[in-house]
């Protein structure tokens, strides 16, 4: 069942990634991002991609796809509250529950500028960082 859920999430992510490629980034945080994640607790790290879509005035959804141990992939979404700090800087925060198998509730906060998406995350069992940029393609 877990494998089916992870596979379905990755399939949805891949579709979102392809759709977002056709739309150039706007003047906000929407669009495609790619980079890496790093656990501050155990040093684990991996590739990270994200598609951000706007849900409303200050609400966005970040759909992440992360690689773990170079072979495992997980896809999940985080609803975020976003606040514009200046003409080209946004702050955000959000949380999602990845279930008992994924470590429970994760809290996210960070800052985005047109070229960089930097985020910290924390849960009961882990904490770390996400660092992403706009893809070159």
C-alpha positions, 0 to 999 in steps of 0.5 A: 500500500505504501509503495502504491501511495508513493508511486501515485504521488510521484506520477502526479508530481511528474505531470505537474513538473511537465505542465509547469515547464510550459509556463515561465515563472511569474513575478512570484514564487510559482513554478519549478525549483530544483536542488537538494535537501540535507538532514541536520540530524544524521547528514542524509541528503538527496536530490529535491525538486518542487513545483509551487502553485498559487491557491489564493492571495497568500496561499500556495502549495509546494509539491515536493519530490525528494530522493532518499538513499539515491534510490527511494523517492517520495512525493508530497505536498505542503500548503504554505502561507506566503508573505511578500517582504519586498518587491522580490522577497517572500517568506513562507511557512507551512506544515504537512503530516507524512504519517508515522512511516514518514516521521509525522508532522513536518514544519517548514519555513523559509525565504524565496527570491527570484533565483533561490528557494531556501527552507528549513524543516523540522519534525519530532525526529529530524530537522534540516534544510532545502536549497533550490534554484530555478532549473536551467532548462 
